């Protein structure tokens, strides 16, 4: 009897791994208000969305699905937030989604014109052990303002993928999708 119990213990983890591999991967989009999260979300999901209140709150969360290179992702657009230390109900919901939702990828959307101010939140996400990709959005306005950002150097300094985008024109979306697939594949192995 004891021997059968030991065999079952060995089989269950294998089954759990198979289920985990078959589940839809989850992308959570976060960032300050007005950085283009929703436009980025629409670009990834092709505007197929479900808007619902987060359980127990009046905070709306948008979710949809994206198929990127044959891999299916659930994409969740969170309310705007400034840090992992919540002050508002929206930030509490965003934090719950990040910490308890176990995302496979976190897209931290940052206004490229205000990179320096927004990097503190990026560092909090990295320190929390979240699988982060930084999306420097609104790159066109940053360039017009004379701001030059070395994406390769920033990626090296942070130790995570960094992508420059202009979500309103979909510029950089192909690169972002490549980084998502690369990151999802690397996380799997």
N, CA, C and O atoms as a DFTB+ gen file, in Angstrom:
756 C
 N C O
     1  1       0.826      -1.191       0.000
     2  2       0.000       0.000       0.000
     3  2       0.867       1.249       0.000
     4  3       0.604       2.191      -0.748
     5  1       1.875       1.260       0.817
     6  2       2.756       2.409       0.890
     7  2       3.464       2.631      -0.445
     8  3       3.689       3.770      -0.856
     9  1       3.806       1.552      -1.107
    10  2       4.516       1.641      -2.380
    11  2       3.633       2.298      -3.452
    12  3       4.122       3.122      -4.224
    13  1       2.331       1.942      -3.510
    14  2       1.412       2.551      -4.478
    15  2       1.330       4.065      -4.257
    16  3       1.295       4.840      -5.213
    17  1       1.301       4.466      -3.004
    18  2       1.221       5.895      -2.684
    19  2       2.446       6.632      -3.233
    20  3       2.328       7.748      -3.740
    21  1       3.616       6.006      -3.131
    22  2       4.837       6.630      -3.647
    23  2       4.780       6.743      -5.166
    24  3       5.226       7.744      -5.728
    25  1       4.249       5.750      -5.822
    26  2       4.135       5.796      -7.277
    27  2       3.199       6.921      -7.692
    28  3       3.502       7.659      -8.630
    29  1       2.066       7.066      -7.010
    30  2       1.140       8.144      -7.326
    31  2       1.810       9.500      -7.176
    32  3       1.583      10.389      -7.996
    33  1       2.615       9.673      -6.167
    34  2       3.302      10.950      -5.959
    35  2       4.190      11.283      -7.150
    36  3       4.328      12.452      -7.508
    37  1       4.785      10.283      -7.762
    38  2       5.658      10.523      -8.906
    39  2       4.851      10.861     -10.157
    40  3       5.313      11.649     -10.983
    41  1       3.673      10.293     -10.316
    42  2       2.851      10.512     -11.504
    43  2       2.190      11.893     -11.481
    44  3       2.155      12.557     -12.517
    45  1       1.682      12.338     -10.374
    46  2       0.942      13.596     -10.285
    47  2       1.746      14.797     -10.769
    48  3       1.233      15.582     -11.566
    49  1       2.999      14.972     -10.313
    50  2       3.733      16.139     -10.814
    51  2       3.878      16.144     -12.338
    52  3       3.830      17.210     -12.951
    53  1       4.054      14.970     -12.961
    54  2       4.168      14.904     -14.414
    55  2       2.876      15.380     -15.060
    56  3       2.920      16.145     -16.023
    57  1       1.720      14.944     -14.551
    58  2       0.434      15.373     -15.093
    59  2       0.246      16.873     -14.918
    60  3      -0.248      17.547     -15.821
    61  1       0.639      17.402     -13.753
    62  2       0.506      18.835     -13.505
    63  2       1.364      19.629     -14.482
    64  3       0.953      20.689     -14.954
    65  1       2.555      19.119     -14.785
    66  2       3.415      19.811     -15.753
    67  2       2.766      19.828     -17.123
    68  3       2.817      20.844     -17.816
    69  1       2.143      18.695     -17.537
    70  2       1.476      18.646     -18.844
    71  2       0.327      19.639     -18.902
    72  3       0.156      20.322     -19.912
    73  1      -0.461      19.732     -17.844
    74  2      -1.565      20.688     -17.803
    75  2      -1.032      22.107     -17.874
    76  3      -1.584      22.937     -18.597
    77  1       0.036      22.402     -17.135
    78  2       0.618      23.740     -17.128
    79  2       1.136      24.120     -18.517
    80  3       1.030      25.277     -18.922
    81  1       1.699      23.144     -19.250
    82  2       2.204      23.440     -20.583
    83  2       1.069      23.704     -21.563
    84  3       1.235      24.488     -22.498
    85  1      -0.088      23.061     -21.367
    86  2      -1.213      23.208     -22.282
    87  2      -2.034      24.463     -22.018
    88  3      -2.792      24.884     -22.892
    89  1      -1.910      25.072     -20.847
    90  2      -2.736      26.230     -20.540
    91  2      -2.354      27.418     -21.403
    92  3      -1.228      27.516     -21.889
    93  1      -3.295      28.305     -21.583
    94  2      -3.047      29.523     -22.344
    95  2      -2.114      30.406     -21.533
    96  3      -2.336      30.620     -20.341
    97  1      -1.088      30.912     -22.164
    98  2      -0.146      31.794     -21.477
    99  2      -0.803      33.146     -21.238
   100  3      -1.671      33.568     -22.002
   101  1      -0.385      33.818     -20.177
   102  2      -1.021      35.071     -19.780
   103  2      -0.040      36.236     -19.881
   104  3       1.071      36.189     -19.353
   105  1      -0.489      37.290     -20.581
   106  2       0.252      38.544     -20.669
   107  2      -0.538      39.585     -19.898
   108  3      -1.736      39.752     -20.128
   109  1       0.121      40.286     -18.985
   110  2      -0.516      41.374     -18.253
   111  2       0.159      42.674     -18.689
   112  3       1.383      42.796     -18.645
   113  1      -0.661      43.648     -19.113
   114  2      -0.152      44.948     -19.527
   115  2      -0.353      45.919     -18.373
   116  3      -1.467      46.094     -17.880
   117  1       0.743      46.551     -17.949
   118  2       0.669      47.511     -16.846
   119  2       1.413      48.785     -17.205
   120  3       2.186      48.824     -18.163
   121  1       1.169      49.812     -16.429
   122  2       1.872      51.072     -16.614
   123  2       1.056      52.221     -16.062
   124  3      -0.089      52.048     -15.644
   125  1       1.661      53.397     -16.066
   126  2       0.971      54.604     -15.616
   127  2      -0.222      54.876     -16.518
   128  3      -0.283      54.348     -17.629
   129  1      -1.172      55.688     -16.064
   130  2      -2.244      56.111     -16.961
   131  2      -1.669      56.895     -18.147
   132  3      -0.629      57.542     -18.029
   133  1      -2.343      56.828     -19.263
   134  2      -2.016      57.617     -20.462
   135  2      -0.654      57.325     -21.086
   136  3       0.005      58.231     -21.595
   137  1      -0.235      56.068     -21.048
   138  2       1.019      55.703     -21.709
   139  2       0.766      54.852     -22.961
   140  3       1.710      54.439     -23.635
   141  1      -0.506      54.595     -23.266
   142  2      -0.853      53.836     -24.467
   143  2      -1.096      52.355     -24.235
   144  3      -1.016      51.564     -25.175
   145  1      -1.392      51.966     -23.004
   146  2      -1.637      50.552     -22.699
   147  2      -2.797      49.994     -23.515
   148  3      -2.693      48.913     -24.095
   149  1      -3.895      50.731     -23.558
   150  2      -5.095      50.233     -24.241
   151  2      -4.888      50.112     -25.747
   152  3      -5.384      49.170     -26.366
   153  1      -4.166      51.052     -26.338
   154  2      -3.886      50.965     -27.780
   155  2      -3.003      49.749     -28.048
   156  3      -3.228      49.020     -29.014
   157  1      -2.013      49.531     -27.209
   158  2      -1.145      48.364     -27.329
   159  2      -1.971      47.082     -27.180
   160  3      -1.800      46.132     -27.944
   161  1      -2.863      47.069     -26.191
   162  2      -3.755      45.933     -25.980
   163  2      -4.560      45.651     -27.255
   164  3      -4.650      44.505     -27.696
   165  1      -5.140      46.697     -27.840
   166  2      -5.931      46.529     -29.064
   167  2      -5.078      46.013     -30.212
   168  3      -5.545      45.202     -31.012
   169  1      -3.833      46.472     -30.305
   170  2      -2.934      45.978     -31.348
   171  2      -2.656      44.485     -31.188
   172  3      -2.596      43.758     -32.179
   173  1      -2.488      44.028     -29.959
   174  2      -2.204      42.608     -29.715
   175  2      -3.427      41.722     -29.918
   176  3      -3.320      40.618     -30.451
   177  1      -4.591      42.213     -29.489
   178  2      -5.806      41.380     -29.513
   179  2      -6.681      41.634     -30.732
   180  3      -7.694      40.959     -30.913
   181  1      -6.310      42.587     -31.563
   182  2      -7.129      42.972     -32.719
   183  2      -8.532      43.388     -32.300
   184  3      -9.518      43.075     -32.968
   185  1      -8.599      44.102     -31.176
   186  2      -9.835      44.692     -30.660
   187  2     -10.874      43.695     -30.158
   188  3     -11.996      44.104     -29.855
   189  1     -10.552      42.408     -30.055
   190  2     -11.496      41.456     -29.483
   191  2     -11.323      41.503     -27.969
   192  3     -10.319      41.028     -27.438
   193  1     -12.312      42.080     -27.272
   194  2     -12.139      42.303     -25.839
   195  2     -13.362      41.888     -25.032
   196  3     -14.478      41.784     -25.540
   197  1     -13.098      41.660     -23.760
   198  2     -14.135      41.463     -22.763
   199  2     -13.828      42.434     -21.639
   200  3     -12.727      42.423     -21.088
   201  1     -14.793      43.272     -21.298
   202  2     -14.612      44.209     -20.199
   203  2     -15.489      43.734     -19.052
   204  3     -16.689      43.519     -19.223
   205  1     -14.882      43.573     -17.881
   206  2     -15.657      43.135     -16.721
   207  2     -15.090      43.770     -15.465
   208  3     -13.943      44.218     -15.441
   209  1     -15.897      43.804     -14.436
   210  2     -15.415      44.300     -13.149
   211  2     -14.573      43.219     -12.496
   212  3     -14.900      42.034     -12.541
   213  1     -13.476      43.661     -11.885
   214  2     -12.660      42.728     -11.131
   215  2     -13.484      42.271      -9.938
   216  3     -14.128      43.099      -9.295
   217  1     -13.486      40.969      -9.617
   218  2     -14.331      40.463      -8.529
   219  2     -14.222      41.273      -7.235
   220  3     -13.126      41.519      -6.731
   221  1     -15.371      41.679      -6.712
   222  2     -15.442      42.387      -5.446
   223  2     -15.128      43.871      -5.539
   224  3     -15.000      44.541      -4.514
   225  1     -15.001      44.397      -6.766
   226  2     -14.667      45.814      -6.932
   227  2     -15.523      46.438      -8.033
   228  3     -16.285      45.750      -8.713
   229  1     -15.383      47.735      -8.191
   230  2     -16.031      48.432      -9.303
   231  2     -15.008      48.762     -10.391
   232  3     -15.299      49.529     -11.309
   233  1     -13.820      48.187     -10.285
   234  2     -12.734      48.448     -11.223
   235  2     -12.892      47.557     -12.455
   236  3     -13.028      46.339     -12.342
   237  1     -12.872      48.188     -13.639
   238  2     -12.999      47.432     -14.881
   239  2     -11.637      46.951     -15.353
   240  3     -10.651      47.686     -15.325
   241  1     -11.609      45.695     -15.789
   242  2     -10.409      45.087     -16.332
   243  2     -10.779      44.566     -17.719
   244  3     -11.821      43.936     -17.894
   245  1      -9.926      44.831     -18.696
   246  2     -10.168      44.403     -20.061
   247  2      -9.305      43.188     -20.360
   248  3      -8.116      43.169     -20.044
   249  1      -9.907      42.177     -20.968
   250  2      -9.127      41.000     -21.352
   251  2      -9.519      40.566     -22.755
   252  3     -10.615      40.855     -23.235
   253  1      -8.616      39.882     -23.381
   254  2      -8.832      39.371     -24.726
   255  2      -7.782      38.327     -25.027
   256  3      -7.036      37.909     -24.141
   257  1      -7.723      37.906     -26.273
   258  2      -6.767      36.869     -26.661
   259  2      -5.938      37.332     -27.846
   260  3      -6.407      38.085     -28.699
   261  1      -4.707      36.870     -27.879
   262  2      -3.798      37.167     -28.989
   263  2      -3.166      35.857     -29.440
   264  3      -2.774      35.025     -28.622
   265  1      -3.075      35.693     -30.740
   266  2      -2.355      34.563     -31.310
   267  2      -1.093      35.122     -31.947
   268  3      -1.152      35.863     -32.928
   269  1       0.047      34.758     -31.378
   270  2       1.331      35.269     -31.850
   271  2       2.185      34.076     -32.276
   272  3       2.570      33.251     -31.447
   273  1       2.472      33.993     -33.550
   274  2       3.281      32.892     -34.105
   275  2       2.770      31.525     -33.659
   276  3       3.562      30.646     -33.318
   277  1       1.468      31.346     -33.660
   278  2       0.871      30.063     -33.311
   279  2       0.731      29.804     -31.821
   280  3       0.272      28.732     -31.427
   281  1       1.112      30.756     -30.986
   282  2       0.979      30.606     -29.534
   283  2      -0.177      31.495     -29.077
   284  3      -0.248      32.671     -29.432
   285  1      -1.073      30.920     -28.291
   286  2      -2.252      31.658     -27.811
   287  2      -1.950      32.264     -26.443
   288  3      -1.431      31.596     -25.550
   289  1      -2.286      33.540     -26.304
   290  2      -2.082      34.266     -25.062
   291  2      -3.386      34.914     -24.626
   292  3      -4.123      35.446     -25.456
   293  1      -3.675      34.873     -23.338
   294  2      -4.704      35.722     -22.770
   295  2      -3.999      37.033     -22.443
   296  3      -2.922      37.034     -21.845
   297  1      -4.608      38.148     -22.838
   298  2      -3.999      39.453     -22.606
   299  2      -4.919      40.246     -21.684
   300  3      -6.113      40.376     -21.951
   301  1      -4.361      40.774     -20.602
   302  2      -5.134      41.534     -19.621
   303  2      -4.569      42.948     -19.544
   304  3      -3.380      43.142     -19.293
   305  1      -5.441      43.934     -19.764
   306  2      -5.073      45.347     -19.677
   307  2      -5.525      45.841     -18.307
   308  3      -6.723      45.917     -18.036
   309  1      -4.581      46.173     -17.454
   310  2      -4.895      46.597     -16.090
   311  2      -5.131      48.100     -16.027
   312  3      -4.714      48.833     -16.924
   313  1      -5.796      48.561     -14.974
   314  2      -5.930      50.013     -14.779
   315  2      -4.553      50.641     -14.555
   316  3      -3.610      49.954     -14.164
   317  1      -4.445      51.937     -14.803
   318  2      -3.169      52.633     -14.607
   319  2      -2.690      52.544     -13.166
   320  3      -3.477      52.641     -12.224
   321  1      -1.385      52.357     -13.015
   322  2      -0.794      52.307     -11.684
   323  2       0.620      52.864     -11.729
   324  3       1.272      52.858     -12.773
   325  1       1.082      53.346     -10.581
   326  2       2.386      54.000     -10.501
   327  2       3.439      53.172      -9.781
   328  3       4.635      53.418      -9.940
   329  1       3.009      52.190      -8.986
   330  2       3.976      51.367      -8.253
   331  2       3.277      50.117      -7.746
   332  3       2.063      49.966      -7.887
   333  1       4.060      49.224      -7.153
   334  2       3.492      48.014      -6.551
   335  2       2.914      48.274      -5.171
   336  3       2.307      47.389      -4.566
   337  1       3.104      49.490      -4.674
   338  2       2.511      49.873      -3.398
   339  2       1.206      50.597      -3.706
   340  3       1.218      51.776      -4.058
   341  1       0.076      49.897      -3.575
   342  2      -1.193      50.479      -4.021
   343  2      -1.716      51.575      -3.100
   344  3      -1.634      51.487      -1.874
   345  1      -2.256      52.607      -3.736
   346  2      -2.917      53.692      -3.012
   347  2      -4.405      53.694      -3.342
   348  3      -5.250      53.890      -2.469
   349  1      -4.713      53.470      -4.631
   350  2      -6.100      53.494      -5.084
   351  2      -6.638      52.072      -5.255
   352  3      -5.877      51.104      -5.252
   353  1      -7.948      51.962      -5.403
   354  2      -8.560      50.660      -5.648
   355  2      -8.041      50.075      -6.964
   356  3      -7.818      48.869      -7.059
   357  1      -7.848      50.919      -7.973
   358  2      -7.334      50.464      -9.263
   359  2      -5.945      49.854      -9.103
   360  3      -5.646      48.807      -9.677
   361  1      -5.095      50.525      -8.312
   362  2      -3.749      50.000      -8.094
   363  2      -3.783      48.696      -7.306
   364  3      -2.967      47.808      -7.554
   365  1      -4.709      48.565      -6.364
   366  2      -4.838      47.304      -5.611
   367  2      -5.213      46.158      -6.548
   368  3      -4.685      45.052      -6.434
   369  1      -6.132      46.437      -7.478
   370  2      -6.535      45.417      -8.457
   371  2      -5.350      45.061      -9.354
   372  3      -5.080      43.883      -9.590
   373  1      -4.645      46.076      -9.853
   374  2      -3.475      45.823     -10.692
   375  2      -2.432      44.975      -9.985
   376  3      -1.860      44.060     -10.577
   377  1      -2.187      45.281      -8.718
   378  2      -1.219      44.514      -7.936
   379  2      -1.675      43.063      -7.760
   380  3      -0.872      42.140      -7.890
   381  1      -2.962      42.864      -7.465
   382  2      -3.484      41.493      -7.313
   383  2      -3.301      40.694      -8.597
   384  3      -2.905      39.529      -8.565
   385  1      -3.594      41.336      -9.729
   386  2      -3.442      40.652     -11.012
   387  2      -1.976      40.278     -11.239
   388  3      -1.687      39.184     -11.725
   389  1      -1.061      41.161     -10.896
   390  2       0.366      40.886     -11.069
   391  2       0.882      39.808     -10.123
   392  3       1.584      38.887     -10.541
   393  1       0.533      39.929      -8.862
   394  2       1.107      39.037      -7.850
   395  2       0.393      37.688      -7.792
   396  3       1.040      36.644      -7.713
   397  1      -0.934      37.710      -7.832
   398  2      -1.694      36.465      -7.667
   399  2      -2.133      35.842      -8.988
   400  3      -2.510      34.671      -9.025
   401  1      -2.087      36.615     -10.074
   402  2      -2.530      36.115     -11.368
   403  2      -1.499      35.281     -12.097
   404  3      -1.805      34.663     -13.117
   405  1      -0.282      35.256     -11.585
   406  2       0.820      34.479     -12.155
   407  2       0.960      34.657     -13.669
   408  3       0.817      33.697     -14.426
   409  1       1.240      35.888     -14.106
   410  2       1.410      36.109     -15.542
   411  2       2.690      35.466     -16.069
   412  3       3.691      35.366     -15.360
   413  1       2.635      35.039     -17.313
   414  2       3.827      34.500     -17.968
   415  2       4.725      35.635     -18.446
   416  3       5.948      35.504     -18.489
   417  1       4.087      36.763     -18.809
   418  2       4.819      37.936     -19.275
   419  2       4.104      39.182     -18.769
   420  3       2.876      39.262     -18.809
   421  1       4.874      40.148     -18.296
   422  2       4.340      41.445     -17.895
   423  2       4.902      42.474     -18.864
   424  3       6.117      42.648     -18.956
   425  1       4.022      43.153     -19.584
   426  2       4.448      44.238     -20.462
   427  2       4.316      45.531     -19.679
   428  3       3.205      45.998     -19.426
   429  1       5.451      46.115     -19.292
   430  2       5.419      47.400     -18.592
   431  2       5.533      48.487     -19.646
   432  3       6.608      48.725     -20.195
   433  1       4.409      49.148     -19.924
   434  2       4.359      50.188     -20.935
   435  2       4.772      51.506     -20.293
   436  3       4.210      51.932     -19.284
   437  1       5.770      52.142     -20.904
   438  2       6.382      53.344     -20.363
   439  2       6.349      54.434     -21.433
   440  3       6.602      54.160     -22.606
   441  1       6.041      55.652     -21.038
   442  2       6.118      56.800     -21.934
   443  2       7.596      57.119     -22.127
   444  3       8.276      57.514     -21.180
   445  1       8.092      56.950     -23.345
   446  2       9.520      57.148     -23.615
   447  2       9.994      58.562     -23.276
   448  3      11.173      58.763     -22.986
   449  1       9.084      59.547     -23.309
   450  2       9.463      60.921     -22.957
   451  2       9.759      61.055     -21.468
   452  3      10.473      61.968     -21.050
   453  1       9.217      60.155     -20.679
   454  2       9.365      60.217     -19.218
   455  2      10.026      58.961     -18.656
   456  3       9.705      58.512     -17.555
   457  1      10.934      58.415     -19.417
   458  2      11.581      57.154     -19.048
   459  2      12.201      57.195     -17.658
   460  3      11.988      56.288     -16.854
   461  1      12.957      58.228     -17.380
   462  2      13.677      58.318     -16.106
   463  2      12.712      58.238     -14.919
   464  3      12.978      57.552     -13.932
   465  1      11.596      58.946     -15.033
   466  2      10.612      58.966     -13.942
   467  2       9.912      57.616     -13.790
   468  3       9.515      57.249     -12.684
   469  1       9.756      56.878     -14.882
   470  2       8.983      55.636     -14.847
   471  2       9.811      54.394     -14.557
   472  3       9.255      53.330     -14.288
   473  1      11.132      54.516     -14.608
   474  2      11.987      53.347     -14.376
   475  2      11.929      52.812     -12.947
   476  3      12.224      51.639     -12.722
   477  1      11.557      53.643     -11.983
   478  2      11.458      53.161     -10.597
   479  2      10.445      52.017     -10.504
   480  3      10.672      51.036      -9.796
   481  1       9.327      52.151     -11.224
   482  2       8.310      51.097     -11.232
   483  2       8.859      49.845     -11.922
   484  3       8.604      48.725     -11.477
   485  1       9.612      50.038     -13.009
   486  2      10.233      48.899     -13.700
   487  2      11.116      48.124     -12.727
   488  3      11.070      46.894     -12.682
   489  1      11.918      48.846     -11.950
   490  2      12.814      48.191     -10.991
   491  2      12.031      47.432      -9.921
   492  3      12.445      46.350      -9.505
   493  1      10.908      47.987      -9.475
   494  2      10.057      47.266      -8.511
   495  2       9.576      45.940      -9.104
   496  3       9.569      44.916      -8.420
   497  1       9.178      45.962     -10.366
   498  2       8.677      44.756     -11.034
   499  2       9.778      43.705     -11.158
   500  3       9.542      42.517     -10.936
   501  1      10.979      44.150     -11.513
   502  2      12.114      43.235     -11.623
   503  2      12.446      42.641     -10.256
   504  3      12.659      41.435     -10.134
   505  1      12.489      43.492      -9.227
   506  2      12.798      43.027      -7.873
   507  2      11.743      42.048      -7.354
   508  3      12.054      41.170      -6.550
   509  1      10.496      42.196      -7.812
   510  2       9.425      41.277      -7.399
   511  2       9.526      39.940      -8.125
   512  3       8.745      39.027      -7.858
   513  1      10.488      39.822      -9.043
   514  2      10.692      38.557      -9.754
   515  2       9.696      38.324     -10.878
   516  3       9.505      37.187     -11.311
   517  1       9.060      39.385     -11.353
   518  2       8.072      39.245     -12.422
   519  2       8.771      39.173     -13.784
   520  3       9.819      39.790     -13.976
   521  1       8.200      38.427     -14.720
   522  2       8.795      38.281     -16.053
   523  2       8.463      39.496     -16.932
   524  3       7.479      39.476     -17.672
   525  1       9.266      40.528     -16.853
   526  2       8.952      41.839     -17.434
   527  2       9.609      42.054     -18.798
   528  3      10.759      41.679     -19.026
   529  1       8.847      42.664     -19.685
   530  2       9.358      43.257     -20.916
   531  2       8.984      44.731     -20.836
   532  3       7.818      45.060     -20.618
   533  1       9.959      45.624     -21.008
   534  2       9.678      47.056     -21.010
   535  2       9.304      47.468     -22.430
   536  3      10.029      47.190     -23.385
   537  1       8.161      48.134     -22.546
   538  2       7.702      48.645     -23.831
   539  2       7.794      50.164     -23.767
   540  3       6.961      50.820     -23.142
   541  1       8.822      50.720     -24.422
   542  2       8.979      52.170     -24.468
   543  2       8.066      52.684     -25.571
   544  3       8.398      52.609     -26.755
   545  1       6.929      53.199     -25.174
   546  2       5.923      53.653     -26.126
   547  2       6.068      55.155     -26.373
   548  3       6.784      55.846     -25.648
   549  1       5.400      55.636     -27.373
   550  2       5.398      57.051     -27.746
   551  2       6.818      57.486     -28.123
   552  3       7.239      58.599     -27.809
   553  1       7.541      56.602     -28.794
   554  2       8.924      56.884     -29.201
   555  2       8.996      58.070     -30.161
   556  3       9.990      58.796     -30.164
   557  1       7.966      58.276     -30.970
   558  2       7.982      59.389     -31.923
   559  2       8.032      60.734     -31.205
   560  3       8.756      61.640     -31.617
   561  1       7.259      60.857     -30.129
   562  2       7.259      62.116     -29.370
   563  2       8.577      62.313     -28.630
   564  3       9.053      63.440     -28.491
   565  1       9.161      61.225     -28.160
   566  2      10.464      61.318     -27.495
   567  2      11.513      61.810     -28.487
   568  3      12.325      62.673     -28.154
   569  1      11.501      61.269     -29.699
   570  2      12.455      61.691     -30.723
   571  2      12.250      63.157     -31.091
   572  3      13.221      63.895     -31.255
   573  1      10.986      63.587     -31.222
   574  2      10.694      64.992     -31.521
   575  2      11.208      65.912     -30.418
   576  3      11.602      67.049     -30.679
   577  1      11.201      65.416     -29.194
   578  2      11.690      66.208     -28.053
   579  2      13.209      66.135     -27.923
   580  3      13.782      66.697     -26.990
   581  1      13.862      65.443     -28.856
   582  2      15.320      65.348     -28.834
   583  2      15.860      64.295     -27.881
   584  3      17.048      64.296     -27.559
   585  1      14.991      63.394     -27.428
   586  2      15.413      62.344     -26.497
   587  2      15.879      61.135     -27.298
   588  3      15.148      60.611     -28.140
   589  1      17.106      60.701     -27.024
   590  2      17.656      59.525     -27.693
   591  2      17.822      58.429     -26.654
   592  3      18.425      58.638     -25.601
   593  1      17.281      57.265     -26.962
   594  2      17.343      56.144     -26.021
   595  2      18.042      54.976     -26.699
   596  3      17.624      54.530     -27.768
   597  1      19.101      54.484     -26.079
   598  2      19.823      53.321     -26.571
   599  2      19.127      52.083     -26.005
   600  3      19.374      51.680     -24.869
   601  1      18.250      51.486     -26.821
   602  2      17.450      50.346     -26.358
   603  2      18.328      49.155     -25.981
   604  3      18.056      48.465     -24.998
   605  1      19.375      48.915     -26.757
   606  2      20.268      47.786     -26.476
   607  2      20.973      47.965     -25.134
   608  3      21.065      47.023     -24.347
   609  1      21.466      49.165     -24.875
   610  2      22.130      49.432     -23.597
   611  2      21.147      49.325     -22.433
   612  3      21.475      48.749     -21.396
   613  1      19.947      49.875     -22.597
   614  2      18.938      49.805     -21.540
   615  2      18.575      48.355     -21.247
   616  3      18.420      47.968     -20.089
   617  1      18.440      47.562     -22.294
   618  2      18.139      46.131     -22.130
   619  2      19.258      45.439     -21.349
   620  3      18.998      44.615     -20.471
   621  1      20.485      45.779     -21.676
   622  2      21.636      45.177     -20.988
   623  2      21.675      45.604     -19.521
   624  3      21.913      44.775     -18.643
   625  1      21.446      46.888     -19.251
   626  2      21.487      47.393     -17.877
   627  2      20.373      46.803     -17.010
   628  3      20.601      46.471     -15.846
   629  1      19.172      46.672     -17.575
   630  2      18.045      46.136     -16.813
   631  2      18.050      44.614     -16.743
   632  3      17.514      44.033     -15.800
   633  1      18.649      43.973     -17.729
   634  2      18.669      42.511     -17.765
   635  2      17.354      41.903     -18.211
   636  3      17.079      40.735     -17.937
   637  1      16.539      42.698     -18.901
   638  2      15.245      42.226     -19.412
   639  2      15.044      42.783     -20.820
   640  3      15.708      43.747     -21.200
   641  1      14.135      42.188     -21.599
   642  2      13.875      42.713     -22.934
   643  2      13.281      44.122     -22.897
   644  3      12.478      44.449     -22.023
   645  1      13.695      44.956     -23.873
   646  2      13.199      46.317     -24.020
   647  2      12.849      46.520     -25.495
   648  3      13.627      46.163     -26.380
   649  1      11.673      47.097     -25.750
   650  2      11.210      47.325     -27.119
   651  2      10.711      48.761     -27.238
   652  3      10.035      49.265     -26.341
   653  1      11.043      49.413     -28.337
   654  2      10.516      50.741     -28.619
   655  2       9.308      50.620     -29.536
   656  3       9.351      49.897     -30.532
   657  1       8.223      51.329     -29.202
   658  2       7.008      51.252     -30.023
   659  2       6.362      52.621     -30.197
   660  3       6.614      53.565     -29.448
   661  1       5.529      52.681     -31.207
   662  2       4.584      53.782     -31.385
   663  2       3.251      53.072     -31.605
   664  3       2.892      52.751     -32.738
   665  1       2.529      52.832     -30.535
   666  2       1.344      51.974     -30.614
   667  2       0.262      52.529     -31.528
   668  3      -0.508      51.759     -32.102
   669  1       0.187      53.850     -31.677
   670  2      -0.858      54.434     -32.531
   671  2      -0.652      54.115     -34.005
   672  3      -1.611      54.119     -34.776
   673  1       0.595      53.837     -34.410
   674  2       0.873      53.477     -35.802
   675  2       1.312      52.020     -35.939
   676  3       1.618      51.565     -37.041
   677  1       1.344      51.296     -34.836
   678  2       1.764      49.901     -34.765
   679  2       3.259      49.705     -35.039
   680  3       3.706      48.579     -35.255
   681  1       4.021      50.784     -35.031
   682  2       5.457      50.661     -35.233
   683  2       6.077      49.964     -34.020
   684  3       5.817      50.329     -32.874
   685  1       6.894      48.962     -34.300
   686  2       7.547      48.205     -33.235
   687  2       6.759      46.986     -32.776
   688  3       7.252      46.207     -31.961
   689  1       5.542      46.807     -33.285
   690  2       4.712      45.679     -32.831
   691  2       5.312      44.334     -33.242
   692  3       5.245      43.373     -32.476
   693  1       5.898      44.252     -34.439
   694  2       6.511      42.991     -34.854
   695  2       7.676      42.627     -33.933
   696  3       7.837      41.466     -33.558
   697  1       8.477      43.614     -33.574
   698  2       9.595      43.375     -32.655
   699  2       9.070      42.960     -31.289
   700  3       9.615      42.052     -30.660
   701  1       8.011      43.624     -30.826
   702  2       7.424      43.265     -29.531
   703  2       6.935      41.819     -29.552
   704  3       7.171      41.067     -28.607
   705  1       6.262      41.437     -30.615
   706  2       5.768      40.056     -30.722
   707  2       6.916      39.056     -30.723
   708  3       6.805      37.987     -30.123
   709  1       8.028      39.394     -31.398
   710  2       9.211      38.520     -31.377
   711  2       9.748      38.381     -29.957
   712  3      10.099      37.282     -29.528
   713  1       9.813      39.491     -29.229
   714  2      10.314      39.453     -27.841
   715  2       9.373      38.636     -26.953
   716  3       9.826      37.888     -26.087
   717  1       8.063      38.780     -27.171
   718  2       7.085      38.006     -26.391
   719  2       7.298      36.521     -26.618
   720  3       7.371      35.748     -25.663
   721  1       7.397      36.117     -27.876
   722  2       7.598      34.696     -28.186
   723  2       8.935      34.216     -27.635
   724  3       9.008      33.134     -27.053
   725  1       9.992      35.004     -27.809
   726  2      11.302      34.626     -27.276
   727  2      11.288      34.468     -25.770
   728  3      11.873      33.536     -25.219
   729  1      10.609      35.396     -25.113
   730  2      10.526      35.357     -23.653
   731  2       9.670      34.190     -23.174
   732  3      10.015      33.518     -22.202
   733  1       8.558      33.953     -23.855
   734  2       7.673      32.830     -23.486
   735  2       8.395      31.503     -23.677
   736  3       8.247      30.588     -22.867
   737  1       9.167      31.400     -24.738
   738  2       9.921      30.170     -25.013
   739  2      11.018      29.989     -23.980
   740  3      11.239      28.881     -23.489
   741  1      11.710      31.081     -23.645
   742  2      12.795      30.996     -22.656
   743  2      12.232      30.637     -21.288
   744  3      12.842      29.858     -20.556
   745  1      11.061      31.201     -20.926
   746  2      10.450      30.905     -19.628
   747  2      10.037      29.449     -19.534
   748  3      10.033      28.875     -18.445
   749  1       9.686      28.835     -20.675
   750  2       9.201      27.452     -20.704
   751  2      10.322      26.468     -20.431
   752  3      10.102      25.442     -19.787
   753  1      11.506      26.762     -20.904
   754  2      12.599      25.803     -20.777
   755  2      13.269      25.828     -19.434
   756  3      14.207      25.067     -19.197
